[in-house]
């Protein structure tokens, strides 16, 4: 009976408000209670880094009879840090365009000056107020100390300090030996930042590459008695050879040709095969089929001996040329097989078979790459 009376005396849970509302700029004054009855009021204070909005707004809420809190809006705003002016020979930029709590200030110096101090300042809480986390930086003039001296060389002009964008120029001394010094690196250095040059000082040393020899090849350009640093040589192969690798090489700082020397490889001018005859009874692999010896021969064209082909040869009107296996090619007449190909092509077209000294050359309509090698397979 007593327990029932106590239950009746206690207020119903439904007659209480929930937790007080939370705000970004305000915090509840005092410790929160487990429950609030109708008519109870709670007070709010501005959080750290914030201040009351002017004109003042209400900063309290009441638990209503319907167990809800009365309406309440944010009543505080961010505090401001002291304004920052541009440093001498520099500028300051505010990331959010303001100096309010949480803002950032970025400092930059004019060209020719460097920053001493913090590049970025933050507006943050300082005791019960807000302030910048550091002092404003300053901009000082960029100066460089004397660059390094080098062995076998010197630079101009020598001074104790150099201003921003000033330059020094290095050069090598004359050599007392048989080979001259080469300047390896940048000859011109620029003062680009506080005590910092655009590059390290160069070296003056003897750089000499061996005389480049390519078997079956010759120097087309760049010939000289000695090949020093950055000397460039261009090669070509002798007639009847083609080049593998780069035709141009350069003497590097380690006295080594770069890239490595090319090679000249003999042009394959024939595909060995069985002795051939002018008339074939069946098709020959990878060659144009000759007309049947039993059938009627197509109309033929005679190649005059003035073309350099002896004896005179014949060709079918189907653009298949036949040259006797004993044909005599005059080397002084034809520069190479490419020249021969062009001359026969002018007479018989792009497709023919050339039999020469028991070797066969097949000339279909070649690609430009294939014809560079004067035969196709």
C-alpha positions as CSV (number, residue, x, y, z in Angstrom):
1,X,0.0,0.0,0.0
2,X,2.8,2.4,0.9
3,X,4.6,1.6,-2.4
4,X,1.6,2.4,-4.4
5,X,1.2,5.8,-2.7
6,X,4.9,6.7,-3.4
7,X,4.4,5.8,-7.1
8,X,1.4,8.1,-7.3
9,X,3.3,11.0,-5.6
10,X,6.2,10.8,-8.1
11,X,5.8,12.9,-11.3
12,X,5.3,10.9,-14.4
13,X,8.2,10.5,-16.8
14,X,6.0,12.0,-19.5
15,X,5.8,15.2,-17.5
16,X,9.5,16.1,-18.1
17,X,11.5,17.7,-21.0
18,X,14.4,15.9,-22.6
19,X,18.0,17.1,-22.7
20,X,18.4,20.9,-23.4
21,X,19.2,21.7,-27.0
22,X,22.9,22.0,-28.1
23,X,24.4,25.0,-30.0
24,X,27.6,25.5,-32.0
25,X,28.3,28.9,-30.4
26,X,26.8,28.4,-26.9
27,X,27.2,25.9,-24.1
28,X,24.9,25.1,-21.2
29,X,25.6,27.0,-18.0
30,X,26.3,24.6,-15.1
31,X,26.0,20.8,-15.1
32,X,23.0,19.3,-16.9
33,X,20.3,17.6,-14.8
34,X,18.9,14.1,-15.5
35,X,15.3,15.6,-16.0
36,X,13.6,19.0,-16.3
37,X,10.0,19.6,-15.3
38,X,7.6,22.1,-16.9
39,X,8.5,25.7,-16.2
40,X,12.2,25.0,-15.5
41,X,14.7,27.4,-17.3
42,X,18.2,26.7,-18.5
43,X,20.9,29.4,-19.2
44,X,23.6,29.4,-22.0
45,X,27.0,31.1,-22.2
46,X,29.1,31.8,-25.3
47,X,31.7,29.2,-26.0
48,X,35.4,30.1,-26.0
49,X,36.3,32.1,-29.1
50,X,32.8,33.5,-29.4
51,X,31.0,36.6,-28.0
52,X,27.4,37.7,-27.6
53,X,25.7,39.0,-30.8
54,X,24.8,42.7,-30.6
55,X,22.0,43.6,-30.1
56,X,21.7,40.9,-27.5
57,X,19.6,37.9,-28.1
58,X,18.0,35.6,-25.5
59,X,20.3,32.9,-24.1
60,X,17.8,30.9,-22.1
61,X,15.2,28.2,-22.8
62,X,12.1,27.0,-20.8
63,X,10.6,23.5,-20.5
64,X,7.1,24.0,-21.8
65,X,3.9,22.3,-20.5
66,X,3.9,20.0,-23.6
67,X,7.4,18.8,-22.5
68,X,9.3,20.6,-25.3
69,X,11.8,23.4,-25.0
70,X,11.0,26.9,-26.0
71,X,12.6,28.1,-29.3
72,X,16.1,29.5,-29.0
73,X,18.5,30.7,-31.7
74,X,22.3,31.0,-31.8
75,X,23.1,34.1,-29.7
76,X,26.9,34.3,-30.1
77,X,29.4,35.0,-32.9
78,X,33.1,34.5,-33.5
79,X,35.6,36.8,-32.0
80,X,38.1,38.6,-34.2
81,X,41.9,38.6,-34.0
82,X,43.8,41.9,-34.3
83,X,44.1,43.0,-37.9
84,X,47.4,42.3,-39.7
85,X,49.1,44.7,-42.1
86,X,51.3,43.8,-45.0
87,X,54.9,43.3,-44.1
88,X,57.5,45.6,-45.7
89,X,58.4,44.2,-49.1
90,X,55.6,41.6,-48.8
91,X,51.9,40.9,-48.6
92,X,49.4,39.0,-46.3
93,X,46.4,37.1,-47.5
94,X,43.5,35.9,-45.3
95,X,42.2,32.5,-46.4
96,X,38.6,33.2,-45.4
97,X,38.8,36.9,-46.2
98,X,38.5,37.8,-42.5
99,X,40.4,37.8,-39.1
100,X,37.7,35.9,-37.2
101,X,38.4,33.0,-34.9
102,X,39.6,30.0,-36.9
103,X,41.0,32.1,-39.8
104,X,44.5,31.8,-41.4
105,X,46.9,34.5,-42.6
106,X,49.4,33.6,-45.3
107,X,52.5,35.8,-45.9
108,X,54.5,36.1,-49.1
109,X,57.5,38.3,-49.9
110,X,58.1,40.3,-53.0
111,X,60.6,39.0,-55.6
112,X,64.1,39.4,-54.4
113,X,63.2,39.0,-50.8
114,X,62.8,36.0,-48.5
115,X,60.6,35.3,-45.5
116,X,61.9,35.2,-41.9
117,X,59.4,33.7,-39.5
118,X,56.2,31.7,-39.8
119,X,54.6,31.7,-43.3
120,X,51.1,30.9,-41.9
121,X,49.5,32.4,-38.8
122,X,46.3,31.0,-37.1
123,X,43.7,32.9,-35.2
124,X,43.1,30.8,-32.1
125,X,42.1,30.9,-28.5
126,X,44.4,32.8,-26.2
127,X,43.3,32.6,-22.5
128,X,39.7,34.1,-22.6
129,X,40.2,35.8,-25.9
130,X,41.5,35.0,-29.4
131,X,44.9,36.1,-30.9
132,X,47.3,35.1,-33.7
133,X,49.5,32.1,-32.7
134,X,52.8,33.9,-33.6
135,X,54.3,37.2,-34.5
136,X,54.1,38.5,-38.1
137,X,57.1,37.5,-40.2
138,X,59.4,40.0,-42.0
139,X,60.8,40.0,-45.6
140,X,64.6,40.4,-46.0
141,X,66.6,41.0,-49.1
142,X,68.0,37.9,-50.8
143,X,71.8,37.7,-50.8
144,X,74.1,34.9,-51.7
145,X,77.6,34.2,-50.4
146,X,80.5,33.6,-52.7
147,X,80.1,30.4,-54.7
148,X,82.7,27.7,-54.5
149,X,86.1,27.8,-56.2
150,X,87.0,25.1,-58.6
151,X,90.2,23.3,-59.6
152,X,91.7,24.3,-62.9
153,X,89.2,27.1,-63.3
154,X,87.9,30.5,-62.0
155,X,84.8,32.6,-62.0
156,X,83.9,36.3,-62.5
157,X,83.2,38.6,-60.7
158,X,84.5,37.7,-57.2
159,X,82.6,39.5,-54.3
160,X,81.8,38.9,-50.7
161,X,78.1,38.8,-51.3
162,X,75.7,38.8,-54.4
163,X,72.2,40.2,-54.7
164,X,69.2,38.4,-56.0
165,X,69.5,37.5,-59.7
166,X,73.2,38.4,-59.9
167,X,75.3,35.9,-61.9
168,X,78.8,34.5,-61.9
169,X,80.4,32.9,-64.9
170,X,82.9,30.1,-64.7
171,X,85.7,29.3,-67.1
172,X,88.6,26.9,-67.3
173,X,92.3,27.8,-67.1
174,X,94.6,27.0,-70.0
175,X,96.1,23.5,-69.8
176,X,99.8,22.9,-69.4
177,X,99.5,19.4,-70.9
178,X,98.7,18.1,-74.3
179,X,94.9,18.1,-73.8
180,X,92.7,21.1,-72.9
181,X,90.3,21.3,-70.0
182,X,86.6,21.0,-70.6
183,X,84.0,22.7,-68.4
184,X,81.5,20.1,-67.2
185,X,78.3,21.5,-65.8
186,X,76.7,24.9,-65.9
187,X,79.1,27.8,-66.7
188,X,76.6,30.4,-65.4
189,X,75.3,30.4,-61.9
190,X,72.4,32.7,-60.7
191,X,71.6,33.8,-57.1
192,X,68.0,32.5,-56.9
193,X,67.2,32.4,-53.2
194,X,68.8,33.2,-49.8
195,X,72.4,31.9,-50.1
196,X,71.3,29.5,-52.9
197,X,72.7,29.4,-56.4
198,X,70.9,28.0,-59.4
199,X,73.2,25.0,-59.6
200,X,76.5,23.6,-58.1
201,X,79.8,24.9,-59.5
202,X,81.0,23.1,-62.6
203,X,84.3,21.1,-63.0
204,X,87.3,21.8,-65.2
205,X,88.9,18.5,-66.2
206,X,90.3,16.7,-69.3
207,X,87.5,14.9,-71.1
208,X,88.8,13.0,-74.2
209,X,87.1,10.2,-76.0
210,X,88.9,7.6,-78.1
211,X,89.0,7.9,-81.9
212,X,85.7,6.3,-83.0
213,X,86.1,3.5,-85.5
214,X,83.2,1.7,-87.1
215,X,84.1,-1.2,-89.3
216,X,82.7,-0.9,-92.8
217,X,81.7,2.7,-92.0
218,X,83.0,6.2,-92.1
219,X,82.7,9.6,-90.3
220,X,80.2,11.7,-92.2
221,X,80.6,14.8,-90.0
222,X,82.4,15.8,-86.8
223,X,85.9,14.7,-87.9
224,X,88.8,16.1,-85.9
225,X,92.1,15.2,-84.4
226,X,90.9,15.0,-80.8
227,X,87.4,14.4,-79.5
228,X,86.8,16.4,-76.3
229,X,83.6,16.9,-74.1
230,X,80.4,17.1,-76.1
231,X,82.2,16.4,-79.4
232,X,79.6,15.0,-81.8
233,X,80.2,12.5,-84.7
234,X,77.9,11.3,-87.4
235,X,78.5,8.0,-89.2
236,X,77.4,6.4,-92.4
237,X,78.1,2.9,-93.6
238,X,80.0,1.9,-96.7
239,X,78.1,0.9,-99.8
240,X,76.5,-2.5,-99.4
241,X,76.2,-2.2,-95.6
242,X,73.4,-0.9,-93.4
243,X,73.7,0.8,-90.0
244,X,72.6,-0.7,-86.6
245,X,72.2,1.8,-83.7
246,X,72.4,5.6,-83.6
247,X,74.2,7.3,-86.4
248,X,75.1,10.2,-84.1
249,X,77.2,9.8,-80.9
250,X,78.5,12.3,-78.3
251,X,81.5,12.3,-76.0
252,X,80.1,12.5,-72.5
253,X,81.7,13.8,-69.2
254,X,83.2,10.4,-68.5
255,X,85.2,10.2,-71.7
256,X,82.8,7.6,-73.1
257,X,80.8,7.8,-76.4
258,X,77.1,8.0,-75.8
259,X,75.2,6.1,-77.1
260,X,77.6,3.3,-77.9
261,X,79.1,3.1,-81.4
262,X,76.9,1.8,-84.1
263,X,77.7,-1.2,-86.3
264,X,77.6,-1.7,-90.1
265,X,76.1,-5.0,-91.3
266,X,76.5,-6.3,-94.8
267,X,73.3,-6.0,-96.8
268,X,71.9,-9.5,-97.6
269,X,71.7,-9.4,-101.4
270,X,70.7,-12.9,-102.2
271,X,68.6,-15.8,-101.0
272,X,70.5,-19.1,-101.9
273,X,68.4,-21.5,-103.9
274,X,68.8,-24.4,-106.4
275,X,70.1,-23.5,-109.8
276,X,67.2,-22.0,-111.7
277,X,66.1,-22.0,-115.3
278,X,64.2,-19.6,-117.3
279,X,61.2,-22.0,-117.5
280,X,59.8,-23.7,-114.4
281,X,57.5,-26.7,-114.4
282,X,55.9,-25.9,-111.1
283,X,55.6,-23.0,-108.6
284,X,58.7,-22.1,-106.6
285,X,58.2,-21.2,-102.9
286,X,58.3,-17.4,-102.2
287,X,58.8,-16.6,-105.9
288,X,56.7,-15.5,-108.7
289,X,55.7,-18.6,-110.8
290,X,57.4,-18.7,-114.2
291,X,55.3,-19.4,-117.3
292,X,55.0,-23.1,-118.3
293,X,57.6,-24.3,-120.8
294,X,54.9,-26.3,-122.6
295,X,52.4,-23.5,-123.0
296,X,52.5,-20.5,-125.3
297,X,54.8,-17.7,-124.0
298,X,53.2,-14.3,-123.5
299,X,54.4,-11.4,-125.4
300,X,57.9,-10.4,-124.4
301,X,59.9,-7.2,-124.1
302,X,63.6,-6.9,-124.9
303,X,65.8,-5.0,-122.5
304,X,68.4,-3.1,-124.4
305,X,72.0,-3.8,-123.3
306,X,72.4,-0.1,-122.7
307,X,70.7,-0.5,-119.4
308,X,73.7,-2.3,-118.0
309,X,72.1,-5.8,-118.3
310,X,74.1,-8.2,-120.5
311,X,73.1,-10.1,-122.6
312,X,69.8,-8.5,-123.5
313,X,66.9,-10.0,-121.4
314,X,63.2,-10.6,-122.0
315,X,60.2,-10.0,-119.8
316,X,56.6,-11.1,-120.0
317,X,53.8,-8.6,-120.5
318,X,52.4,-9.9,-117.1
319,X,55.3,-7.9,-115.5
320,X,57.5,-10.9,-114.6
321,X,61.1,-10.2,-115.8
322,X,63.6,-13.0,-116.4
323,X,67.3,-12.3,-116.4
324,X,69.7,-15.0,-117.5
325,X,71.6,-16.7,-114.7
326,X,74.8,-15.8,-116.6
327,X,73.8,-12.1,-116.8
328,X,76.8,-9.7,-116.5
329,X,76.0,-6.7,-114.3
330,X,78.4,-3.8,-114.8
331,X,79.3,-2.5,-111.3
332,X,80.3,0.8,-112.6
333,X,76.9,1.2,-114.1
334,X,74.7,0.3,-111.2
335,X,75.3,2.1,-107.8
336,X,73.8,-0.8,-105.9
337,X,70.9,-3.2,-106.1
338,X,68.5,-0.4,-105.3
339,X,69.6,1.3,-108.6
340,X,69.2,-2.0,-110.4
341,X,65.7,-2.4,-108.9
342,X,64.7,1.0,-110.1
343,X,66.0,0.5,-113.7
344,X,64.2,-2.9,-114.0
345,X,61.1,-1.4,-112.4
346,X,61.0,1.3,-115.0
347,X,61.0,-1.4,-117.7
348,X,58.8,-4.2,-116.3
349,X,56.9,-2.7,-113.4
350,X,56.9,-3.5,-109.7
351,X,56.7,-7.4,-109.9
352,X,59.5,-9.6,-111.3
353,X,62.0,-12.4,-110.5
354,X,65.7,-11.8,-111.0
355,X,67.9,-14.9,-111.4
356,X,71.5,-14.1,-111.0
357,X,74.4,-16.5,-110.5
358,X,72.2,-19.3,-109.3
359,X,70.5,-17.1,-106.7
360,X,67.0,-15.8,-106.9
361,X,65.7,-12.3,-106.0
362,X,62.0,-11.9,-105.6
363,X,60.6,-8.4,-106.2
364,X,56.8,-8.2,-105.5
365,X,55.3,-4.8,-104.7
366,X,57.4,-4.1,-101.7
367,X,56.8,-1.8,-98.8
368,X,59.3,1.1,-98.5
369,X,61.0,-0.7,-95.5
370,X,61.4,-3.9,-97.4
371,X,62.8,-2.2,-100.5
372,X,65.4,-0.4,-98.4
373,X,67.1,-3.8,-98.2
374,X,66.8,-4.3,-101.9
375,X,65.0,-7.6,-101.7
376,X,61.9,-9.1,-100.1
377,X,61.3,-12.5,-98.6
